[in-house]
Amino acid sequence: MTEFGIRQGPGCQRRYETQREPNFLRTVPLLARRGRMIIMAAGRAQPVFPAGPFYTKDCSLFGFAMFNATLAEQRHAADDINRWLAAKKLHVPIGRTFPLSETQRPIGCWRRTRCTRRARWWERW
């Protein structure tokens, strides 16, 4: 999962940004009024941030790093995910599977399609 959002009304209420180099100039306009963005993978990134468009919509920005969670917190989260999977309450979309002998093939597929998927991530919601 590279980009994920939940739509409610005009714009995205919650956005989970997982890009190593987030592009806030592109994503901030997609947020709804009072939308929230969670950054999960930009440890060393120093992107340009459009403060004006962000704060005038009353948006919020949060950081999330799994390695900051305690072992007990990680175990609790893993137990929840496993329970949801077993109860069929959580669906993990898997587009394609490959045998181990073809480990390089998915990387090529991802590189060829990622621009199209990025431009259309909101259409799934």
N, CA, C and O atoms as a DFTB+ gen file, in Angstrom:
500 C
 N C O
     1  1       0.855      -1.161       0.000
     2  2       0.000       0.000       0.000
     3  2       0.902       1.224       0.000
     4  3       1.712       1.414       0.907
     5  1       0.750       2.059      -1.036
     6  2       1.553       3.258      -1.080
     7  2       0.784       4.494      -0.689
     8  3       1.341       5.400      -0.070
     9  1      -0.500       4.549      -1.041
    10  2      -1.330       5.683      -0.687
    11  2      -2.711       5.161      -0.342
    12  3      -3.235       4.256      -0.992
    13  1      -3.287       5.749       0.693
    14  2      -4.564       5.259       1.153
    15  2      -5.340       6.423       1.725
    16  3      -4.787       7.215       2.489
    17  1      -6.580       6.542       1.381
    18  2      -7.407       7.610       1.921
    19  2      -8.821       7.135       2.106
    20  3      -9.241       6.152       1.496
    21  1      -9.560       7.831       2.948
    22  2     -10.957       7.514       3.175
    23  2     -11.748       8.757       2.824
    24  3     -11.561       9.805       3.442
    25  1     -12.628       8.657       1.845
    26  2     -13.390       9.815       1.382
    27  2     -14.707       9.954       2.126
    28  3     -15.436       8.985       2.333
    29  1     -14.984      11.172       2.516
    30  2     -16.276      11.524       3.097
    31  2     -16.558      12.957       2.666
    32  3     -15.957      13.893       3.193
    33  1     -17.455      13.132       1.724
    34  2     -17.736      14.468       1.238
    35  2     -16.617      14.953       0.322
    36  3     -15.872      14.145      -0.232
    37  1     -16.497      16.272       0.164
    38  2     -15.465      16.792      -0.731
    39  2     -14.076      16.663      -0.105
    40  3     -13.790      17.273       0.925
    41  1     -13.244      15.886      -0.719
    42  2     -11.890      15.699      -0.205
    43  2     -11.788      14.488       0.707
    44  3     -12.767      13.786       0.959
    45  1     -10.611      14.272       1.178
    46  2     -10.277      13.095       1.979
    47  2     -10.214      13.484       3.455
    48  3      -9.492      14.413       3.817
    49  1     -10.953      12.790       4.302
    50  2     -10.955      13.083       5.737
    51  2      -9.682      12.584       6.424
    52  3      -9.135      13.253       7.302
    53  1      -9.218      11.399       6.013
    54  2      -8.009      10.817       6.596
    55  2      -7.112      10.340       5.469
    56  3      -7.566       9.697       4.523
    57  1      -5.844      10.662       5.582
    58  2      -4.882      10.234       4.565
    59  2      -3.685       9.613       5.265
    60  3      -3.096      10.207       6.168
    61  1      -3.338       8.418       4.838
    62  2      -2.189       7.700       5.375
    63  2      -1.079       7.790       4.340
    64  3      -1.124       7.107       3.318
    65  1      -0.099       8.616       4.595
    66  2       0.971       8.874       3.642
    67  2       2.130       7.929       3.931
    68  3       2.754       7.999       4.990
    69  1       2.410       7.050       2.980
    70  2       3.455       6.047       3.168
    71  2       4.617       6.225       2.201
    72  3       5.484       5.357       2.108
    73  1       4.642       7.338       1.485
    74  2       5.730       7.586       0.547
    75  2       7.002       7.980       1.293
    76  3       6.952       8.713       2.281
    77  1       8.117       7.497       0.822
    78  2       9.403       7.862       1.419
    79  2       9.675       9.348       1.232
    80  3      10.260       9.993       2.103
    81  1       9.254       9.886       0.102
    82  2       9.395      11.318      -0.198
    83  2       7.996      11.888      -0.450
    84  3       7.570      11.974      -1.602
    85  1       7.273      12.277       0.606
    86  2       5.909      12.767       0.404
    87  2       5.877      14.066      -0.402
    88  3       6.776      14.902      -0.304
    89  1       4.827      14.211      -1.194
    90  2       4.640      15.409      -2.007
    91  2       3.408      16.141      -1.472
    92  3       2.288      15.904      -1.923
    93  1       3.631      17.024      -0.515
    94  2       2.522      17.733       0.110
    95  2       1.851      18.721      -0.840
    96  3       0.669      19.024      -0.680
    97  1       2.584      19.222      -1.821
    98  2       1.977      20.118      -2.796
    99  2       0.878      19.403      -3.570
   100  3      -0.078      20.033      -4.024
   101  1       1.012      18.096      -3.719
   102  2       0.006      17.301      -4.429
   103  2      -1.071      16.787      -3.489
   104  3      -2.238      16.723      -3.875
   105  1      -0.712      16.421      -2.271
   106  2      -1.667      15.751      -1.385
   107  2      -2.503      16.684      -0.513
   108  3      -3.656      16.370      -0.219
   109  1      -1.957      17.810      -0.098
   110  2      -2.727      18.723       0.760
   111  2      -4.017      19.185       0.081
   112  3      -5.048      19.246       0.751
   113  1      -4.014      19.516      -1.225
   114  2      -5.279      19.909      -1.863
   115  2      -6.332      18.798      -1.856
   116  3      -7.521      19.085      -1.997
   117  1      -5.920      17.533      -1.695
   118  2      -6.873      16.419      -1.671
   119  2      -7.579      16.268      -0.329
   120  3      -8.590      15.573      -0.232
   121  1      -7.041      16.925       0.721
   122  2      -7.648      16.824       2.045
   123  2      -8.924      17.660       2.135
   124  3      -9.017      18.745       1.562
   125  1      -9.890      17.137       2.858
   126  2     -11.124      17.872       3.125
   127  2     -10.872      18.878       4.253
   128  3      -9.825      18.854       4.901
   129  1     -11.826      19.736       4.468
   130  2     -11.761      20.658       5.602
   131  2     -11.680      19.822       6.875
   132  3     -12.448      18.876       7.047
   133  1     -10.769      20.162       7.753
   134  2     -10.480      19.441       8.997
   135  2      -9.972      18.012       8.757
   136  3     -10.098      17.146       9.623
   137  1      -9.405      17.782       7.584
   138  2      -8.832      16.477       7.269
   139  2      -7.572      16.217       8.092
   140  3      -6.920      17.144       8.571
   141  1      -7.250      14.948       8.241
   142  2      -6.070      14.550       9.005
   143  2      -5.138      13.728       8.124
   144  3      -5.581      12.886       7.343
   145  1      -3.854      13.982       8.261
   146  2      -2.859      13.230       7.513
   147  2      -1.895      12.587       8.510
   148  3      -1.426      13.231       9.448
   149  1      -1.613      11.309       8.286
   150  2      -0.670      10.564       9.117
   151  2       0.509      10.198       8.236
   152  3       0.342       9.563       7.195
   153  1       1.701      10.599       8.655
   154  2       2.922      10.294       7.902
   155  2       3.588       9.099       8.555
   156  3       3.792       9.080       9.769
   157  1       3.935       8.081       7.735
   158  2       4.493       6.849       8.286
   159  2       5.852       6.459       7.738
   160  3       6.464       5.537       8.278
   161  1       6.358       7.098       6.709
   162  2       7.585       6.583       6.109
   163  2       8.514       7.663       5.579
   164  3       9.203       7.440       4.584
   165  1       8.549       8.789       6.198
   166  2       9.350       9.889       5.662
   167  2      10.468      10.285       6.629
   168  3      10.708      11.470       6.858
   169  1      11.142       9.291       7.189
   170  2      12.136       9.524       8.234
   171  2      13.173      10.585       7.947
   172  3      13.483      11.390       8.825
   173  1      13.714      10.610       6.754
   174  2      14.773      11.575       6.431
   175  2      14.311      12.631       5.433
   176  3      15.099      13.493       5.043
   177  1      13.084      12.580       5.026
   178  2      12.575      13.511       4.011
   179  2      12.444      14.922       4.571
   180  3      12.172      15.115       5.755
   181  1      12.640      15.892       3.704
   182  2      12.452      17.301       4.042
   183  2      11.682      17.978       2.912
   184  3      12.216      18.840       2.213
   185  1      10.417      17.578       2.739
   186  2       9.639      18.098       1.604
   187  2       9.152      19.528       1.829
   188  3       9.114      20.022       2.956
   189  1       8.785      20.172       0.731
   190  2       8.153      21.491       0.779
   191  2       6.750      21.286       1.352
   192  3       6.049      20.348       0.973
   193  1       6.350      22.165       2.262
   194  2       5.037      22.026       2.895
   195  2       4.203      23.286       2.660
   196  3       4.625      24.374       3.052
   197  1       3.022      23.168       2.026
   198  2       2.159      24.320       1.759
   199  2       1.351      24.706       3.005
   200  3       0.182      24.342       3.135
   201  1       1.983      25.438       3.906
   202  2       1.364      25.774       5.195
   203  2       0.041      26.526       5.034
   204  3      -0.921      26.229       5.743
   205  1      -0.022      27.474       4.133
   206  2      -1.250      28.266       3.956
   207  2      -2.458      27.410       3.618
   208  3      -3.445      27.441       4.353
   209  1      -2.416      26.641       2.523
   210  2      -3.561      25.795       2.186
   211  2      -3.880      24.756       3.260
   212  3      -5.029      24.332       3.394
   213  1      -2.875      24.348       4.020
   214  2      -3.086      23.328       5.053
   215  2      -3.830      23.908       6.256
   216  3      -4.854      23.366       6.672
   217  1      -3.323      24.999       6.810
   218  2      -3.931      25.514       8.037
   219  2      -5.264      26.210       7.793
   220  3      -6.105      26.240       8.691
   221  1      -5.484      26.772       6.601
   222  2      -6.759      27.444       6.362
   223  2      -7.916      26.458       6.199
   224  3      -9.079      26.859       6.203
   225  1      -7.598      25.172       6.057
   226  2      -8.643      24.133       6.032
   227  2      -8.739      23.436       7.392
   228  3      -9.440      22.433       7.521
   229  1      -8.038      23.962       8.412
   230  2      -8.052      23.377       9.756
   231  2      -7.592      21.921       9.760
   232  3      -8.129      21.101      10.504
   233  1      -6.607      21.603       8.936
   234  2      -6.128      20.220       8.855
   235  2      -5.148      19.905       9.991
   236  3      -4.627      20.809      10.644
   237  1      -4.912      18.625      10.212
   238  2      -3.975      18.162      11.235
   239  2      -2.986      17.195      10.609
   240  3      -3.320      16.460       9.679
   241  1      -1.761      17.203      11.130
   242  2      -0.705      16.331      10.642
   243  2      -0.130      15.561      11.825
   244  3       0.213      16.147      12.853
   245  1      -0.029      14.237      11.670
   246  2       0.486      13.375      12.723
   247  2       1.603      12.504      12.180
   248  3       1.590      12.127      11.008
   249  1       2.556      12.187      13.017
   250  2       3.615      11.254      12.650
   251  2       3.374       9.926      13.340
   252  3       2.869       9.884      14.462
   253  1       3.736       8.842      12.671
   254  2       3.590       7.511      13.259
   255  2       4.804       6.684      12.897
   256  3       5.118       6.513      11.719
   257  1       5.492       6.167      13.914
   258  2       6.642       5.289      13.710
   259  2       6.429       4.043      14.561
   260  3       6.383       4.114      15.789
   261  1       6.303       2.922      13.903
   262  2       6.029       1.662      14.604
   263  2       7.100       1.342      15.634
   264  3       6.798       0.764      16.679
   265  1       8.350       1.710      15.356
   266  2       9.435       1.373      16.286
   267  2       9.351       2.139      17.599
   268  3      10.085       1.829      18.536
   269  1       8.478       3.124      17.685
   270  2       8.276       3.824      18.954
   271  2       7.305       3.085      19.872
   272  3       7.229       3.390      21.063
   273  1       6.573       2.135      19.342
   274  2       5.618       1.364      20.149
   275  2       6.372       0.346      21.003
   276  3       7.388      -0.207      20.584
   277  1       5.859       0.113      22.193
   278  2       6.458      -0.905      23.058
   279  2       6.135      -2.293      22.512
   280  3       5.267      -2.446      21.653
   281  1       6.830      -3.286      23.011
   282  2       6.566      -4.658      22.589
   283  2       5.117      -5.041      22.905
   284  3       4.459      -5.709      22.107
   285  1       4.630      -4.619      24.058
   286  2       3.242      -4.933      24.439
   287  2       2.248      -4.276      23.475
   288  3       1.253      -4.895      23.096
   289  1       2.515      -3.016      23.073
   290  2       1.634      -2.330      22.130
   291  2       1.657      -3.017      20.759
   292  3       0.616      -3.165      20.120
   293  1       2.839      -3.433      20.313
   294  2       2.945      -4.130      19.033
   295  2       2.215      -5.472      19.084
   296  3       1.541      -5.855      18.128
   297  1       2.352      -6.181      20.201
   298  2       1.676      -7.467      20.355
   299  2       0.159      -7.285      20.325
   300  3      -0.547      -8.067      19.688
   301  1      -0.347      -6.254      21.011
   302  2      -1.782      -5.968      21.041
   303  2      -2.286      -5.667      19.625
   304  3      -3.335      -6.168      19.219
   305  1      -1.532      -4.844      18.869
   306  2      -1.921      -4.512      17.492
   307  2      -1.920      -5.763      16.617
   308  3      -2.827      -5.958      15.808
   309  1      -0.899      -6.612      16.778
   310  2      -0.824      -7.846      15.990
   311  2      -1.991      -8.774      16.330
   312  3      -2.567      -9.399      15.440
   313  1      -2.336      -8.861      17.598
   314  2      -3.477      -9.697      17.996
   315  2      -4.771      -9.188      17.366
   316  3      -5.585      -9.978      16.888
   317  1      -4.961      -7.863      17.368
   318  2      -6.154      -7.276      16.733
   319  2      -6.203      -7.621      15.248
   320  3      -7.232      -8.069      14.742
   321  1      -5.096      -7.410      14.560
   322  2      -5.058      -7.678      13.110
   323  2      -5.338      -9.150      12.839
   324  3      -6.117      -9.473      11.942
   325  1      -4.716     -10.043      13.596
   326  2      -4.949     -11.479      13.394
   327  2      -6.411     -11.854      13.654
   328  3      -6.972     -12.681      12.936
   329  1      -7.027     -11.254      14.668
   330  2      -8.425     -11.526      14.971
   331  2      -9.332     -11.024      13.840
   332  3     -10.272     -11.714      13.445
   333  1      -9.048      -9.823      13.322
   334  2      -9.842      -9.269      12.217
   335  2      -9.698     -10.113      10.958
   336  3     -10.675     -10.335      10.242
   337  1      -8.488     -10.582      10.686
   338  2      -8.280     -11.442       9.519
   339  2      -9.057     -12.744       9.664
   340  3      -9.719     -13.179       8.722
   341  1      -8.981     -13.366      10.832
   342  2      -9.682     -14.631      11.070
   343  2     -11.198     -14.461      10.950
   344  3     -11.888     -15.364      10.477
   345  1     -11.714     -13.314      11.376
   346  2     -13.153     -13.048      11.327
   347  2     -13.588     -12.484       9.974
   348  3     -14.758     -12.148       9.789
   349  1     -12.646     -12.379       9.023
   350  2     -12.929     -11.839       7.683
   351  2     -13.411     -10.383       7.749
   352  3     -14.161      -9.936       6.880
   353  1     -12.981      -9.647       8.779
   354  2     -13.332      -8.233       8.905
   355  2     -12.284      -7.327       8.270
   356  3     -12.517      -6.135       8.071
   357  1     -11.146      -7.896       7.959
   358  2     -10.062      -7.142       7.340
   359  2      -9.682      -7.843       6.049
   360  3      -9.329      -9.022       6.050
   361  1      -9.757      -7.114       4.958
   362  2      -9.424      -7.686       3.654
   363  2      -8.127      -7.064       3.163
   364  3      -8.020      -5.842       3.054
   365  1      -7.167      -7.880       2.876
   366  2      -5.891      -7.412       2.342
   367  2      -5.901      -7.650       0.837
   368  3      -5.847      -8.799       0.398
   369  1      -5.969      -6.585       0.038
   370  2      -6.018      -6.778      -1.415
   371  2      -4.659      -7.248      -1.946
   372  3      -3.644      -6.578      -1.756
   373  1      -4.653      -8.381      -2.597
   374  2      -3.442      -8.912      -3.212
   375  2      -3.717      -8.993      -4.706
   376  3      -4.521      -9.810      -5.156
   377  1      -3.050      -8.147      -5.463
   378  2      -3.295      -8.082      -6.897
   379  2      -2.734      -9.265      -7.650
   380  3      -3.399      -9.804      -8.536
   381  1      -1.536      -9.677      -7.322
   382  2      -0.891     -10.781      -8.023
   383  2       0.050     -11.501      -7.070
   384  3       0.563     -10.904      -6.124
   385  1       0.271     -12.769      -7.318
   386  2       1.259     -13.537      -6.553
   387  2       2.277     -14.123      -7.525
   388  3       1.963     -14.390      -8.685
   389  1       3.491     -14.319      -7.040
   390  2       4.581     -14.840      -7.853
   391  2       5.333     -15.905      -7.061
   392  3       5.410     -15.820      -5.836
   393  1       5.888     -16.908      -7.747
   394  2       6.718     -17.893      -7.049
   395  2       8.051     -17.254      -6.645
   396  3       8.462     -16.247      -7.222
   397  1       8.717     -17.841      -5.658
   398  2      10.001     -17.315      -5.201
   399  2      11.026     -17.236      -6.328
   400  3      11.894     -16.364      -6.313
   401  1      10.936     -18.119      -7.283
   402  2      11.898     -18.122      -8.389
   403  2      11.778     -16.865      -9.261
   404  3      12.666     -16.589     -10.068
   405  1      10.692     -16.106      -9.105
   406  2      10.468     -14.899      -9.904
   407  2      10.431     -13.646      -9.032
   408  3       9.581     -12.778      -9.230
   409  1      11.342     -13.549      -8.075
   410  2      11.293     -12.444      -7.111
   411  2      11.487     -11.069      -7.738
   412  3      11.012     -10.083      -7.174
   413  1      12.155     -10.960      -8.867
   414  2      12.355      -9.654      -9.497
   415  2      11.138      -9.199     -10.306
   416  3      10.987      -8.005     -10.566
   417  1      10.291     -10.104     -10.697
   418  2       9.152      -9.773     -11.558
   419  2       8.186      -8.758     -10.942
   420  3       7.785      -7.820     -11.631
   421  1       7.800      -8.908      -9.677
   422  2       6.864      -7.917      -9.107
   423  2       7.426      -6.500      -9.079
   424  3       6.672      -5.536      -9.208
   425  1       8.729      -6.362      -8.913
   426  2       9.333      -5.026      -8.878
   427  2       9.139      -4.343     -10.229
   428  3       8.796      -3.162     -10.282
   429  1       9.353      -5.070     -11.310
   430  2       9.137      -4.511     -12.641
   431  2       7.689      -4.141     -12.870
   432  3       7.395      -3.104     -13.465
   433  1       6.769      -4.993     -12.395
   434  2       5.336      -4.690     -12.532
   435  2       4.985      -3.429     -11.767
   436  3       4.235      -2.589     -12.266
   437  1       5.516      -3.286     -10.567
   438  2       5.226      -2.119      -9.736
   439  2       5.745      -0.853     -10.391
   440  3       5.044       0.158     -10.432
   441  1       6.965      -0.899     -10.904
   442  2       7.547       0.290     -11.533
   443  2       6.755       0.738     -12.749
   444  3       6.620       1.938     -12.984
   445  1       6.229      -0.200     -13.527
   446  2       5.476       0.156     -14.734
   447  2       4.108       0.746     -14.413
   448  3       3.581       1.521     -15.212
   449  1       3.519       0.407     -13.273
   450  2       2.140       0.831     -12.997
   451  2       2.006       1.857     -11.895
   452  3       0.911       2.390     -11.716
   453  1       3.042       2.168     -11.148
   454  2       2.871       3.011      -9.964
   455  2       2.379       4.413     -10.277
   456  3       1.607       4.962      -9.490
   457  1       2.781       5.015     -11.378
   458  2       2.315       6.362     -11.693
   459  2       0.813       6.382     -11.939
   460  3       0.126       7.301     -11.492
   461  1       0.299       5.389     -12.637
   462  2      -1.138       5.309     -12.891
   463  2      -1.889       5.131     -11.590
   464  3      -2.905       5.789     -11.365
   465  1      -1.399       4.239     -10.722
   466  2      -2.084       3.999      -9.453
   467  2      -2.040       5.233      -8.578
   468  3      -3.038       5.560      -7.935
   469  1      -0.910       5.932      -8.532
   470  2      -0.813       7.119      -7.702
   471  2      -1.807       8.181      -8.131
   472  3      -2.438       8.822      -7.291
   473  1      -1.947       8.367      -9.409
   474  2      -2.831       9.412      -9.909
   475  2      -4.293       9.092      -9.653
   476  3      -5.130       9.993      -9.696
   477  1      -4.628       7.826      -9.387
   478  2      -6.035       7.440      -9.274
   479  2      -6.363       6.785      -7.931
   480  3      -7.367       6.079      -7.843
   481  1      -5.574       6.985      -6.900
   482  2      -5.814       6.288      -5.634
   483  2      -7.177       6.600      -5.041
   484  3      -7.777       5.736      -4.401
   485  1      -7.685       7.820      -5.239
   486  2      -8.947       8.209      -4.616
   487  2     -10.163       7.560      -5.282
   488  3     -11.238       7.520      -4.683
   489  1     -10.015       7.061      -6.483
   490  2     -11.154       6.476      -7.170
   491  2     -11.632       5.182      -6.511
   492  3     -12.752       4.738      -6.762
   493  1     -10.803       4.584      -5.682
   494  2     -11.203       3.346      -5.008
   495  2     -12.132       3.607      -3.837
   496  3     -12.734       2.670      -3.313
   497  1     -12.265       4.863      -3.414
   498  2     -13.051       5.156      -2.197
   499  2     -14.316       5.875      -2.516
   500  3     -15.088       6.195      -1.612
